[in-house]
Amino acid sequence: MDDDRAALAAGIRLAIAQMPGSKLDKCAALAVSPYSLEKWAKGAAEPTPANLARLSRKSGLDVETIRNGGRPVDGADEVGAVA
């Protein structure tokens, strides 16, 4: 797995963890199957731009923070902060 995909997978895992509810609740909120969510979290597949945007909205993390592995973007002080 390349560095960008590994960072995205780490960001996805963080975003999923930020969402309330069970795994099935999270899947329902994102309108994806548990299989898809698991593949994203493992880096075996990438979400579409629309699904990544939905994950961003539901988790409260901006898309670039998710893509960056959960690390703050552009020197932001906290995870999910927009610079």
Jmol script that loads the backbone (N, CA, C; Angstrom):
load data "model"
ATOM      1  N   MET A   1       0.855  -1.169   0.000  1.00  0.00           N
ATOM      2  CA  MET A   1       0.000   0.000   0.000  1.00  0.00           C
ATOM      3  C   MET A   1       0.905   1.238   0.000  1.00  0.00           C
ATOM      4  N   ASP A   2       0.616   2.176  -0.893  1.00  0.00           N
ATOM      5  CA  ASP A   2       1.442   3.384  -0.946  1.00  0.00           C
ATOM      6  C   ASP A   2       1.098   4.320   0.217  1.00  0.00           C
ATOM      7  N   ASP A   3       1.943   5.326   0.410  1.00  0.00           N
ATOM      8  CA  ASP A   3       1.785   6.234   1.547  1.00  0.00           C
ATOM      9  C   ASP A   3       0.475   6.999   1.522  1.00  0.00           C
ATOM     10  N   ASP A   4       0.041   7.452   0.335  1.00  0.00           N
ATOM     11  CA  ASP A   4      -1.212   8.204   0.236  1.00  0.00           C
ATOM     12  C   ASP A   4      -2.404   7.344   0.607  1.00  0.00           C
ATOM     13  N   ARG A   5      -2.408   6.111   0.133  1.00  0.00           N
ATOM     14  CA  ARG A   5      -3.529   5.213   0.442  1.00  0.00           C
ATOM     15  C   ARG A   5      -3.515   4.840   1.916  1.00  0.00           C
ATOM     16  N   ALA A   6      -2.324   4.637   2.485  1.00  0.00           N
ATOM     17  CA  ALA A   6      -2.225   4.326   3.917  1.00  0.00           C
ATOM     18  C   ALA A   6      -2.724   5.502   4.754  1.00  0.00           C
ATOM     19  N   ALA A   7      -2.371   6.713   4.355  1.00  0.00           N
ATOM     20  CA  ALA A   7      -2.839   7.905   5.078  1.00  0.00           C
ATOM     21  C   ALA A   7      -4.353   8.027   4.974  1.00  0.00           C
ATOM     22  N   LEU A   8      -4.903   7.795   3.782  1.00  0.00           N
ATOM     23  CA  LEU A   8      -6.350   7.862   3.603  1.00  0.00           C
ATOM     24  C   LEU A   8      -7.045   6.825   4.479  1.00  0.00           C
ATOM     25  N   ALA A   9      -6.533   5.600   4.504  1.00  0.00           N
ATOM     26  CA  ALA A   9      -7.135   4.551   5.333  1.00  0.00           C
ATOM     27  C   ALA A   9      -7.101   4.946   6.810  1.00  0.00           C
ATOM     28  N   ALA A  10      -5.990   5.518   7.266  1.00  0.00           N
ATOM     29  CA  ALA A  10      -5.897   5.959   8.661  1.00  0.00           C
ATOM     30  C   ALA A  10      -6.907   7.069   8.937  1.00  0.00           C
ATOM     31  N   GLY A  11      -7.047   7.993   8.008  1.00  0.00           N
ATOM     32  CA  GLY A  11      -8.027   9.068   8.169  1.00  0.00           C
ATOM     33  C   GLY A  11      -9.448   8.552   8.182  1.00  0.00           C
ATOM     34  N   ILE A  12      -9.712   7.568   7.351  1.00  0.00           N
ATOM     35  CA  ILE A  12     -11.048   6.964   7.325  1.00  0.00           C
ATOM     36  C   ILE A  12     -11.339   6.278   8.652  1.00  0.00           C
ATOM     37  N   ARG A  13     -10.367   5.545   9.183  1.00  0.00           N
ATOM     38  CA  ARG A  13     -10.576   4.886  10.486  1.00  0.00           C
ATOM     39  C   ARG A  13     -10.864   5.928  11.574  1.00  0.00           C
ATOM     40  N   LEU A  14     -10.139   7.044  11.556  1.00  0.00           N
ATOM     41  CA  LEU A  14     -10.379   8.102  12.531  1.00  0.00           C
ATOM     42  C   LEU A  14     -11.773   8.699  12.347  1.00  0.00           C
ATOM     43  N   ALA A  15     -12.159   8.967  11.106  1.00  0.00           N
ATOM     44  CA  ALA A  15     -13.478   9.544  10.837  1.00  0.00           C
ATOM     45  C   ALA A  15     -14.588   8.609  11.287  1.00  0.00           C
ATOM     46  N   ILE A  16     -14.422   7.325  11.020  1.00  0.00           N
ATOM     47  CA  ILE A  16     -15.425   6.338  11.443  1.00  0.00           C
ATOM     48  C   ILE A  16     -15.529   6.335  12.970  1.00  0.00           C
ATOM     49  N   ALA A  17     -14.385   6.397  13.635  1.00  0.00           N
ATOM     50  CA  ALA A  17     -14.377   6.398  15.097  1.00  0.00           C
ATOM     51  C   ALA A  17     -15.064   7.641  15.665  1.00  0.00           C
ATOM     52  N   GLN A  18     -15.029   8.762  14.935  1.00  0.00           N
ATOM     53  CA  GLN A  18     -15.655  10.004  15.394  1.00  0.00           C
ATOM     54  C   GLN A  18     -17.180   9.951  15.311  1.00  0.00           C
ATOM     55  N   MET A  19     -17.694   9.055  14.492  1.00  0.00           N
ATOM     56  CA  MET A  19     -19.146   8.974  14.304  1.00  0.00           C
ATOM     57  C   MET A  19     -19.798   8.223  15.461  1.00  0.00           C
ATOM     58  N   PRO A  20     -20.978   8.671  15.879  1.00  0.00           N
ATOM     59  CA  PRO A  20     -21.672   7.955  16.948  1.00  0.00           C
ATOM     60  C   PRO A  20     -22.353   6.690  16.420  1.00  0.00           C
ATOM     61  N   GLY A  21     -22.633   5.781  17.335  1.00  0.00           N
ATOM     62  CA  GLY A  21     -23.414   4.598  17.003  1.00  0.00           C
ATOM     63  C   GLY A  21     -22.577   3.380  16.687  1.00  0.00           C
ATOM     64  N   SER A  22     -23.294   2.307  16.389  1.00  0.00           N
ATOM     65  CA  SER A  22     -22.669   1.029  16.056  1.00  0.00           C
ATOM     66  C   SER A  22     -22.157   1.052  14.620  1.00  0.00           C
ATOM     67  N   LYS A  23     -21.455   0.012  14.267  1.00  0.00           N
ATOM     68  CA  LYS A  23     -20.963  -0.095  12.895  1.00  0.00           C
ATOM     69  C   LYS A  23     -22.133  -0.048  11.905  1.00  0.00           C
ATOM     70  N   LEU A  24     -23.215  -0.728  12.228  1.00  0.00           N
ATOM     71  CA  LEU A  24     -24.377  -0.718  11.334  1.00  0.00           C
ATOM     72  C   LEU A  24     -25.019   0.662  11.265  1.00  0.00           C
ATOM     73  N   ASP A  25     -25.045   1.377  12.391  1.00  0.00           N
ATOM     74  CA  ASP A  25     -25.554   2.754  12.392  1.00  0.00           C
ATOM     75  C   ASP A  25     -24.708   3.638  11.471  1.00  0.00           C
ATOM     76  N   LYS A  26     -23.398   3.460  11.550  1.00  0.00           N
ATOM     77  CA  LYS A  26     -22.481   4.253  10.728  1.00  0.00           C
ATOM     78  C   LYS A  26     -22.679   3.923   9.248  1.00  0.00           C
ATOM     79  N   CYS A  27     -22.834   2.656   8.934  1.00  0.00           N
ATOM     80  CA  CYS A  27     -23.073   2.245   7.548  1.00  0.00           C
ATOM     81  C   CYS A  27     -24.369   2.852   7.027  1.00  0.00           C
ATOM     82  N   ALA A  28     -25.397   2.836   7.854  1.00  0.00           N
ATOM     83  CA  ALA A  28     -26.682   3.409   7.449  1.00  0.00           C
ATOM     84  C   ALA A  28     -26.545   4.918   7.218  1.00  0.00           C
ATOM     85  N   ALA A  29     -25.823   5.602   8.099  1.00  0.00           N
ATOM     86  CA  ALA A  29     -25.640   7.053   7.955  1.00  0.00           C
ATOM     87  C   ALA A  29     -24.858   7.388   6.689  1.00  0.00           C
ATOM     88  N   LEU A  30     -23.949   6.501   6.304  1.00  0.00           N
ATOM     89  CA  LEU A  30     -23.126   6.733   5.117  1.00  0.00           C
ATOM     90  C   LEU A  30     -23.723   6.116   3.858  1.00  0.00           C
ATOM     91  N   ALA A  31     -24.788   5.331   4.026  1.00  0.00           N
ATOM     92  CA  ALA A  31     -25.464   4.651   2.914  1.00  0.00           C
ATOM     93  C   ALA A  31     -24.513   3.715   2.163  1.00  0.00           C
ATOM     94  N   VAL A  32     -23.711   2.964   2.944  1.00  0.00           N
ATOM     95  CA  VAL A  32     -22.805   1.969   2.365  1.00  0.00           C
ATOM     96  C   VAL A  32     -22.925   0.671   3.155  1.00  0.00           C
ATOM     97  N   SER A  33     -22.446  -0.391   2.563  1.00  0.00           N
ATOM     98  CA  SER A  33     -22.477  -1.692   3.241  1.00  0.00           C
ATOM     99  C   SER A  33     -21.322  -1.797   4.239  1.00  0.00           C
ATOM    100  N   PRO A  34     -21.477  -2.680   5.228  1.00  0.00           N
ATOM    101  CA  PRO A  34     -20.358  -2.922   6.148  1.00  0.00           C
ATOM    102  C   PRO A  34     -19.102  -3.389   5.401  1.00  0.00           C
ATOM    103  N   TYR A  35     -19.294  -4.144   4.345  1.00  0.00           N
ATOM    104  CA  TYR A  35     -18.168  -4.617   3.536  1.00  0.00           C
ATOM    105  C   TYR A  35     -17.403  -3.441   2.935  1.00  0.00           C
ATOM    106  N   SER A  36     -18.117  -2.477   2.382  1.00  0.00           N
ATOM    107  CA  SER A  36     -17.466  -1.300   1.803  1.00  0.00           C
ATOM    108  C   SER A  36     -16.717  -0.512   2.869  1.00  0.00           C
ATOM    109  N   LEU A  37     -17.353  -0.303   3.998  1.00  0.00           N
ATOM    110  CA  LEU A  37     -16.724   0.447   5.079  1.00  0.00           C
ATOM    111  C   LEU A  37     -15.432  -0.241   5.535  1.00  0.00           C
ATOM    112  N   GLU A  38     -15.472  -1.548   5.637  1.00  0.00           N
ATOM    113  CA  GLU A  38     -14.287  -2.313   6.040  1.00  0.00           C
ATOM    114  C   GLU A  38     -13.173  -2.196   5.007  1.00  0.00           C
ATOM    115  N   LYS A  39     -13.529  -2.259   3.724  1.00  0.00           N
ATOM    116  CA  LYS A  39     -12.522  -2.124   2.667  1.00  0.00           C
ATOM    117  C   LYS A  39     -11.873  -0.747   2.700  1.00  0.00           C
ATOM    118  N   TRP A  40     -12.658   0.293   2.954  1.00  0.00           N
ATOM    119  CA  TRP A  40     -12.089   1.639   3.058  1.00  0.00           C
ATOM    120  C   TRP A  40     -11.117   1.710   4.224  1.00  0.00           C
ATOM    121  N   ALA A  41     -11.533   1.168   5.377  1.00  0.00           N
ATOM    122  CA  ALA A  41     -10.720   1.247   6.594  1.00  0.00           C
ATOM    123  C   ALA A  41      -9.408   0.483   6.456  1.00  0.00           C
ATOM    124  N   LYS A  42      -9.403  -0.560   5.644  1.00  0.00           N
ATOM    125  CA  LYS A  42      -8.196  -1.359   5.426  1.00  0.00           C
ATOM    126  C   LYS A  42      -7.336  -0.817   4.294  1.00  0.00           C
ATOM    127  N   GLY A  43      -7.857   0.133   3.529  1.00  0.00           N
ATOM    128  CA  GLY A  43      -7.118   0.667   2.394  1.00  0.00           C
ATOM    129  C   GLY A  43      -7.218  -0.208   1.157  1.00  0.00           C
ATOM    130  N   ALA A  44      -8.135  -1.167   1.180  1.00  0.00           N
ATOM    131  CA  ALA A  44      -8.318  -2.068   0.040  1.00  0.00           C
ATOM    132  C   ALA A  44      -9.154  -1.419  -1.059  1.00  0.00           C
ATOM    133  N   ALA A  45      -9.870  -0.364  -0.717  1.00  0.00           N
ATOM    134  CA  ALA A  45     -10.682   0.390  -1.684  1.00  0.00           C
ATOM    135  C   ALA A  45     -10.778   1.823  -1.185  1.00  0.00           C
ATOM    136  N   GLU A  46     -11.036   2.732  -2.105  1.00  0.00           N
ATOM    137  CA  GLU A  46     -11.204   4.132  -1.744  1.00  0.00           C
ATOM    138  C   GLU A  46     -12.657   4.536  -1.949  1.00  0.00           C
ATOM    139  N   PRO A  47     -13.173   5.378  -1.057  1.00  0.00           N
ATOM    140  CA  PRO A  47     -14.535   5.866  -1.255  1.00  0.00           C
ATOM    141  C   PRO A  47     -14.596   6.814  -2.455  1.00  0.00           C
ATOM    142  N   THR A  48     -15.746   6.877  -3.073  1.00  0.00           N
ATOM    143  CA  THR A  48     -15.945   7.850  -4.142  1.00  0.00           C
ATOM    144  C   THR A  48     -15.868   9.245  -3.534  1.00  0.00           C
ATOM    145  N   PRO A  49     -15.663  10.261  -4.356  1.00  0.00           N
ATOM    146  CA  PRO A  49     -15.661  11.628  -3.802  1.00  0.00           C
ATOM    147  C   PRO A  49     -16.951  11.961  -3.038  1.00  0.00           C
ATOM    148  N   ALA A  50     -18.082  11.495  -3.533  1.00  0.00           N
ATOM    149  CA  ALA A  50     -19.357  11.752  -2.840  1.00  0.00           C
ATOM    150  C   ALA A  50     -19.386  11.048  -1.487  1.00  0.00           C
ATOM    151  N   ASN A  51     -18.899   9.804  -1.434  1.00  0.00           N
ATOM    152  CA  ASN A  51     -18.872   9.085  -0.159  1.00  0.00           C
ATOM    153  C   ASN A  51     -17.869   9.699   0.807  1.00  0.00           C
ATOM    154  N   LEU A  52     -16.745  10.170   0.304  1.00  0.00           N
ATOM    155  CA  LEU A  52     -15.761  10.829   1.158  1.00  0.00           C
ATOM    156  C   LEU A  52     -16.338  12.124   1.732  1.00  0.00           C
ATOM    157  N   ALA A  53     -17.073  12.862   0.920  1.00  0.00           N
ATOM    158  CA  ALA A  53     -17.724  14.086   1.396  1.00  0.00           C
ATOM    159  C   ALA A  53     -18.772  13.757   2.461  1.00  0.00           C
ATOM    160  N   ARG A  54     -19.517  12.689   2.266  1.00  0.00           N
ATOM    161  CA  ARG A  54     -20.522  12.281   3.250  1.00  0.00           C
ATOM    162  C   ARG A  54     -19.837  11.874   4.554  1.00  0.00           C
ATOM    163  N   LEU A  55     -18.739  11.111   4.453  1.00  0.00           N
ATOM    164  CA  LEU A  55     -17.989  10.719   5.641  1.00  0.00           C
ATOM    165  C   LEU A  55     -17.476  11.955   6.374  1.00  0.00           C
ATOM    166  N   SER A  56     -17.031  12.938   5.636  1.00  0.00           N
ATOM    167  CA  SER A  56     -16.560  14.184   6.226  1.00  0.00           C
ATOM    168  C   SER A  56     -17.683  14.873   7.001  1.00  0.00           C
ATOM    169  N   ARG A  57     -18.832  15.004   6.383  1.00  0.00           N
ATOM    170  CA  ARG A  57     -19.972  15.663   7.045  1.00  0.00           C
ATOM    171  C   ARG A  57     -20.401  14.909   8.298  1.00  0.00           C
ATOM    172  N   LYS A  58     -20.478  13.601   8.201  1.00  0.00           N
ATOM    173  CA  LYS A  58     -20.983  12.801   9.322  1.00  0.00           C
ATOM    174  C   LYS A  58     -19.989  12.696  10.469  1.00  0.00           C
ATOM    175  N   SER A  59     -18.695  12.797  10.166  1.00  0.00           N
ATOM    176  CA  SER A  59     -17.673  12.648  11.207  1.00  0.00           C
ATOM    177  C   SER A  59     -17.231  13.982  11.806  1.00  0.00           C
ATOM    178  N   GLY A  60     -17.464  15.072  11.073  1.00  0.00           N
ATOM    179  CA  GLY A  60     -17.007  16.371  11.530  1.00  0.00           C
ATOM    180  C   GLY A  60     -15.558  16.674  11.173  1.00  0.00           C
ATOM    181  N   LEU A  61     -14.912  15.793  10.422  1.00  0.00           N
ATOM    182  CA  LEU A  61     -13.538  16.023   9.958  1.00  0.00           C
ATOM    183  C   LEU A  61     -13.585  16.503   8.521  1.00  0.00           C
ATOM    184  N   ASP A  62     -12.753  17.476   8.178  1.00  0.00           N
ATOM    185  CA  ASP A  62     -12.769  17.926   6.795  1.00  0.00           C
ATOM    186  C   ASP A  62     -12.101  16.881   5.898  1.00  0.00           C
ATOM    187  N   VAL A  63     -12.421  16.923   4.625  1.00  0.00           N
ATOM    188  CA  VAL A  63     -11.941  15.928   3.660  1.00  0.00           C
ATOM    189  C   VAL A  63     -10.419  15.875   3.635  1.00  0.00           C
ATOM    190  N   GLU A  64      -9.763  17.013   3.648  1.00  0.00           N
ATOM    191  CA  GLU A  64      -8.297  17.014   3.577  1.00  0.00           C
ATOM    192  C   GLU A  64      -7.678  16.397   4.820  1.00  0.00           C
ATOM    193  N   THR A  65      -8.281  16.586   5.968  1.00  0.00           N
ATOM    194  CA  THR A  65      -7.783  15.945   7.184  1.00  0.00           C
ATOM    195  C   THR A  65      -7.921  14.430   7.060  1.00  0.00           C
ATOM    196  N   ILE A  66      -9.032  13.969   6.525  1.00  0.00           N
ATOM    197  CA  ILE A  66      -9.210  12.525   6.314  1.00  0.00           C
ATOM    198  C   ILE A  66      -8.151  12.017   5.342  1.00  0.00           C
ATOM    199  N   ARG A  67      -7.974  12.703   4.227  1.00  0.00           N
ATOM    200  CA  ARG A  67      -6.967  12.286   3.235  1.00  0.00           C
ATOM    201  C   ARG A  67      -5.553  12.306   3.814  1.00  0.00           C
ATOM    202  N   ASN A  68      -5.320  13.181   4.790  1.00  0.00           N
ATOM    203  CA  ASN A  68      -4.001  13.364   5.384  1.00  0.00           C
ATOM    204  C   ASN A  68      -3.773  12.423   6.579  1.00  0.00           C
ATOM    205  N   GLY A  69      -4.616  11.438   6.725  1.00  0.00           N
ATOM    206  CA  GLY A  69      -4.428  10.462   7.795  1.00  0.00           C
ATOM    207  C   GLY A  69      -4.853  10.945   9.163  1.00  0.00           C
ATOM    208  N   GLY A  70      -5.668  11.999   9.196  1.00  0.00           N
ATOM    209  CA  GLY A  70      -6.143  12.530  10.465  1.00  0.00           C
ATOM    210  C   GLY A  70      -5.243  13.608  11.027  1.00  0.00           C
ATOM    211  N   ARG A  71      -4.142  13.884  10.355  1.00  0.00           N
ATOM    212  CA  ARG A  71      -3.252  14.951  10.816  1.00  0.00           C
ATOM    213  C   ARG A  71      -3.838  16.292  10.402  1.00  0.00           C
ATOM    214  N   PRO A  72      -3.696  17.301  11.265  1.00  0.00           N
ATOM    215  CA  PRO A  72      -4.209  18.632  10.918  1.00  0.00           C
ATOM    216  C   PRO A  72      -3.626  19.126   9.596  1.00  0.00           C
ATOM    217  N   VAL A  73      -4.421  19.858   8.864  1.00  0.00           N
ATOM    218  CA  VAL A  73      -4.030  20.372   7.559  1.00  0.00           C
ATOM    219  C   VAL A  73      -3.543  21.805   7.692  1.00  0.00           C
ATOM    220  N   ASP A  74      -2.492  22.147   6.988  1.00  0.00           N
ATOM    221  CA  ASP A  74      -1.979  23.523   6.935  1.00  0.00           C
ATOM    222  C   ASP A  74      -1.716  24.119   8.314  1.00  0.00           C
ATOM    223  N   GLY A  75      -1.171  23.318   9.209  1.00  0.00           N
ATOM    224  CA  GLY A  75      -0.800  23.837  10.519  1.00  0.00           C
ATOM    225  C   GLY A  75      -1.948  24.060  11.468  1.00  0.00           C
ATOM    226  N   ALA A  76      -3.106  23.509  11.186  1.00  0.00           N
ATOM    227  CA  ALA A  76      -4.243  23.660  12.102  1.00  0.00           C
ATOM    228  C   ALA A  76      -3.880  23.034  13.440  1.00  0.00           C
ATOM    229  N   ASP A  77      -4.428  23.560  14.506  1.00  0.00           N
ATOM    230  CA  ASP A  77      -4.060  23.113  15.846  1.00  0.00           C
ATOM    231  C   ASP A  77      -4.712  21.814  16.278  1.00  0.00           C
ATOM    232  N   GLU A  78      -5.865  21.473  15.736  1.00  0.00           N
ATOM    233  CA  GLU A  78      -6.542  20.271  16.187  1.00  0.00           C
ATOM    234  C   GLU A  78      -7.066  19.472  15.019  1.00  0.00           C
ATOM    235  N   VAL A  79      -7.250  18.176  15.255  1.00  0.00           N
ATOM    236  CA  VAL A  79      -7.755  17.292  14.222  1.00  0.00           C
ATOM    237  C   VAL A  79      -9.120  17.780  13.780  1.00  0.00           C
ATOM    238  N   GLY A  80      -9.311  17.890  12.490  1.00  0.00           N
ATOM    239  CA  GLY A  80     -10.592  18.299  11.946  1.00  0.00           C
ATOM    240  C   GLY A  80     -10.748  19.790  11.794  1.00  0.00           C
ATOM    241  N   ALA A  81      -9.802  20.544  12.299  1.00  0.00           N
ATOM    242  CA  ALA A  81      -9.900  22.000  12.182  1.00  0.00           C
ATOM    243  C   ALA A  81      -9.583  22.415  10.759  1.00  0.00           C
ATOM    244  N   VAL A  82     -10.272  23.415  10.297  1.00  0.00           N
ATOM    245  CA  VAL A  82     -10.021  23.949   8.965  1.00  0.00           C
ATOM    246  C   VAL A  82      -9.111  25.154   9.113  1.00  0.00           C
ATOM    247  N   ALA A  83      -8.034  25.142   8.360  1.00  0.00           N
ATOM    248  CA  ALA A  83      -7.062  26.228   8.471  1.00  0.00           C
ATOM    249  C   ALA A  83      -7.567  27.485   7.813  1.00  0.00           C
TER     250      ALA A  83
END
end "model"
wireframe off; spacefill off
backbone 0.3
color backbone group
